[in-house]
């Protein structure tokens, strides 16, 4: 294999033209973990709804694809607006200083036009696919996240709301009733999960963030980060259990989704080195893998249900 072919396989940005490459990098298309984390609340909410109303498998598959596309759109625009607002701070952080805006590959005006295009695309897609634009409204809320970094150590708390709104979108697109106990417990669980993985993510840049004035839960808690992670993980598991009970999930959910998630979180806690940016990044990506575990238990319950009543 030639050196060029090897580079292309390692870095998909080399597969697009140089003029488009900065825009692909701006929306982090080559780093799918953020999109995956955005997708899981959509997928969990849809699968719980499908189980509740015995949704036919064919309709479920179509809705799931819509959720995936929606997650891509929301995450892409969130990255764009974040980088526009944070461009000066990003220039002072080693990990982010080569991003398109702080490095000068894209002008602010070009990024704003690109963002407007994404917003128009988002409104159109969610209106046609889900008959509402609520995720677009939540998408606008991502503007608040980078601003909070400047005035509070709790930007992760807001991110926990913005990242997980897809659960409500997917649920409400399929179920007419608004199950308060299920939705509140699910969103609280997802919020704790976001607090956990984004605090670990923030640990990568603590030294540079202190210099440029960025605030985060990682800086706030300092040596108490591990107790914070334990607390968030435990509450995440409790809320998963409450949501399962509220939705009358079967044994597979509690064994695979809840039990498997508990095992994965213990492994994460033991494996992560919060002093190592590389370890923090690896552990952050592992939370994308964790989503498969929660979804697996939901799918087993759902497939058993539709198979027993022959709903396809």
Buried (B, 14 or more C-beta within 10 A) or exposed (E): EEEEEEEBEEEEBBEBEEEEBBBBBBBBBBEBBBBBBBBBBBBBBBBBBBBBEEBEBEEBEEBBEBBBBBBBBBBBBBBBBBBBBBBEBBBBBEEBEEBBBBBEBBEEEBBEEBBEEBBEBBBEBBEEBBEEBBBBEBBBBBBBBBEBBEEBBBBBBBBBBBBBBBBBBBBBBBBEEEBEEBBBBBBBBBBBBBBBBBBBBBBBBBEBBEEBEBBBBBBBBEEEBEEBBBEBBEBBBBBBBBBBBBBEBBEBBBEBBBBBBBEBBEEBBEEBEBEEBEBBBBBBBBBBEBBBBBBBBBBBBBEBBBEEEEBE
